[in-house]
C-alpha cells in the first residue's frame, strides 16, 4: 500500500545527522531526507488530485516563511530526535492541515500531543543513551534553518519520493 506525507525539509541538518540516520533510521534508508513531519499519514497518493493539491497549497499560503533553530535533543521510548525552536510554528501548520483535512489526524490520532521533531534514530532495542552524547556534541552550537515550503512525499515501491512542493507566503 502506498502512503503520503507532508514534511518540512531541513537539508541544513543533513551533514550533521545523515551518518547517524543511515545507521539508525529506517525512513532514511527508504529515501526520506531530514525533515519535520507536518502530516503523516496523508491521503493515498492516487487520490491526491488537483482539487486536493489546491486546498493544501491554500493552507500553506496562509503561513509566512520562517526560521527554526535546532540545538535541543529529545527522546521517545524508541526514538532520538532534534526539537525545533520555536516549535509553535510547526504545530500551527499541523493544526491548520488537520482543520482542512479532518479525516487525516497526525499519526492516525494515536498521540494526544503534537511534538514537532526531526528523527535521528529510531527502533526497538536501540540504545539511545549511547547515541545522545554524540548528537549533543554536534549541536552544541544551534543550527538555523529557513523554512519556505512544505514538501509532499509519497511512497513508490517502498521508497519515499518528493512529488510536489507548496510555497509559504513571503514575509
Residue pairs with C-beta under 8 A, 6 or more apart in sequence:
1 44
2 44
2 45
2 46
2 154
2 155
2 156
3 40
3 41
3 42
3 44
3 45
3 154
3 155
4 40
4 41
4 42
4 43
4 44
4 45
4 48
4 152
4 153
4 154
4 155
4 163
5 37
5 38
5 39
5 40
5 41
5 42
5 152
5 153
6 37
6 38
6 39
6 40
6 42
6 56
6 97
6 150
6 151
6 152
6 153
6 166
7 32
7 35
7 36
7 37
7 38
7 40
7 150
7 151
7 153
8 35
8 36
8 38
8 90
8 93
8 147
8 150
8 151
9 33
9 34
9 35
9 149
9 151
10 34
10 35
10 36
10 68
10 70
10 118
10 145
10 147
11 33
11 34
12 143
12 144
12 145
13 34
13 70
13 82
13 118
13 143
13 145
14 33
14 34
16 138
16 139
16 143
17 34
17 82
17 118
17 120
17 135
17 138
18 28
18 34
20 120
20 121
20 131
20 134
20 135
21 27
21 28
21 34
21 119
21 120
21 121
22 28
22 29
23 121
24 80
24 120
24 121
24 122
24 123
24 126
24 131
25 119
25 120
25 121
25 122
26 122
26 123
27 119
27 122
27 160
30 155
30 158
30 159
30 160
31 159
31 160
31 161
32 153
32 160
34 118
35 118
35 151
36 68
36 84
36 90
36 116
36 117
36 118
37 106
37 116
38 90
38 93
38 94
38 97
38 150
39 94
39 97
39 98
39 101
39 104
39 106
40 106
40 107
41 104
41 107
41 108
42 48
42 101
42 104
42 152
43 52
43 101
43 104
45 154
45 155
45 163
48 152
48 154
53 152
53 164
55 100
55 101
56 97
56 100
56 150
56 152
56 166
57 166
57 167
58 100
59 96
59 97
59 100
60 93
60 149
60 150
60 166
60 167
60 168
61 166
61 167
61 168
61 169
62 96
62 169
63 89
63 92
63 93
63 96
63 168
63 169
64 168
64 169
64 170
64 171
65 146
65 147
65 148
65 168
65 169
65 170
65 171
66 89
66 146
66 147
66 168
66 171
67 144
67 145
67 146
67 147
68 84
68 85
68 86
68 89
68 90
68 144
68 145
68 147
69 84
69 85
69 142
69 143
69 144
69 145
70 82
70 83
70 84
70 85
70 118
70 139
70 142
70 143
70 144
70 145
71 85
71 139
71 140
71 141
71 142
71 143
72 82
72 83
72 85
73 80
73 81
73 82
73 83
73 132
73 135
73 136
73 139
74 80
74 81
74 82
74 83
74 115
74 117
75 81
75 128
75 132
78 122
78 123
78 124
78 126
79 117
79 119
79 121
79 122
79 128
80 119
80 120
80 121
80 122
80 126
80 128
80 131
80 132
80 135
81 117
81 118
81 119
81 120
82 117
82 118
82 120
82 135
82 139
83 115
83 116
83 117
84 90
84 116
84 117
84 118
84 145
85 142
87 115
87 116
89 147
90 116
91 114
91 116
93 150
94 106
94 114
94 116
95 114
97 104
98 104
98 105
98 106
106 114
120 131
120 135
121 128
121 131
147 168
148 167
148 168
149 165
149 166
149 167
149 168
150 165
150 166
150 168
151 162
151 164
151 165
151 166
152 162
152 163
152 164
152 165
152 166
153 160
153 161
153 162
153 163
154 160
154 161
154 163
155 161
